[in-house]
Amino acid sequence: MANLTRQDDGVLLVGNARITIHLYRGPTSYVSGGEAITAADLGLKVLQVLLPTLAVGIIIGVASYRLIEWNQSTNKLVWFNTAAGVETSPGTDFSACTCLLVAIGK
């Protein structure tokens, strides 16, 4: 399960849509294919759109950033090594990396 903290005033109602905002902390050991996330994890019944910001933090002792993409077909957050242009290697510790997740659903 994803490590999430809802932000203050992190639920917005826009028409019949709910928007939630969470601080997301990366996994201690990344799994190939991404980390599972559900609508319920984000305080929603249905997840329609998930927008992660750029993740920043310390990776192997170096200040780094990573691109995170939501794979809607698998409901997983996939981390990418932007310098190499590929998915991050399994086992990478991202526990010192955070980003915001903006989720839209019902």
C-alpha positions in Angstrom: 0.0 0.0 0.0 1.2 3.5 -0.9 2.5 5.7 2.0 0.1 8.7 1.8 -0.7 11.7 4.0 -3.8 13.8 3.1 -2.9 17.4 3.0 -4.8 20.1 5.0 -8.0 20.9 3.2 -7.1 18.1 0.9 -10.6 17.5 -0.3 -12.2 19.8 -2.9 -15.7 19.4 -4.3 -16.1 20.6 -7.9 -19.6 19.8 -9.3 -20.0 16.0 -8.8 -16.2 15.4 -8.7 -14.0 15.1 -5.6 -10.4 16.2 -5.8 -8.0 15.0 -3.1 -4.4 16.0 -2.5 -1.9 13.7 -0.7 1.8 13.8 0.1 3.2 10.5 -1.3 6.4 9.0 0.1 8.1 6.4 -2.1 8.5 2.7 -1.4 11.5 1.3 0.5 12.0 -1.3 -2.2 10.6 -0.4 -5.6 8.9 -3.3 -7.5 9.1 -3.6 -11.3 5.8 -2.4 -12.8 5.1 0.1 -10.0 3.5 0.5 -6.6 -0.3 -0.3 -6.3 -2.6 2.5 -5.4 -6.4 2.4 -5.1 -9.3 4.9 -5.1 -9.8 4.0 -1.5 -6.2 4.8 -0.6 -7.0 8.4 -1.9 -10.3 8.7 -0.1 -12.4 8.1 -3.2 -14.8 5.5 -4.5 -13.8 5.9 -8.1 -10.4 7.1 -9.4 -10.7 8.9 -12.7 -7.4 10.9 -12.9 -4.2 10.8 -10.9 -1.6 13.6 -11.4 1.7 13.1 -9.6 4.2 16.0 -9.3 7.9 15.4 -9.8 9.3 13.4 -6.9 12.3 14.9 -5.1 14.6 13.5 -2.5 17.8 11.6 -1.7 18.6 8.4 -3.7 21.8 6.5 -2.8 23.1 9.6 -1.0 22.5 12.0 -3.9 19.8 14.7 -4.2 17.7 13.5 -7.1 14.3 13.8 -8.8 12.2 11.1 -10.5 9.2 11.2 -12.8 6.2 9.2 -11.6 3.4 8.2 -13.9 0.1 6.6 -13.0 -0.6 3.5 -15.1 -4.4 3.6 -15.2 -4.8 0.1 -16.6 -2.9 -1.4 -13.7 -3.6 1.2 -11.0 0.1 1.5 -10.2 2.5 4.4 -9.7 5.5 3.7 -12.0 8.8 5.5 -11.3 11.2 6.5 -14.1 14.9 7.3 -14.2 14.6 10.5 -16.2 18.3 10.5 -17.2 18.2 7.1 -18.7 14.6 7.3 -19.9 13.6 4.0 -18.5 11.6 2.6 -15.6 13.6 2.6 -12.3 15.4 -0.6 -11.3 13.7 -3.0 -8.9 14.9 -2.7 -5.3 15.6 1.0 -5.4 14.9 2.8 -2.1 12.7 5.8 -2.6 11.6 6.2 1.0 13.4 9.6 1.1 11.5 10.9 -1.9 8.2 12.7 -1.9 5.7 14.2 -4.3 2.1 15.4 -4.3 -0.7 13.3 -5.8 -3.7 15.2 -7.1 -6.5 12.7 -7.5 -9.9 13.3 -9.2 -12.8 11.0 -8.9 -16.0 10.3 -7.1 
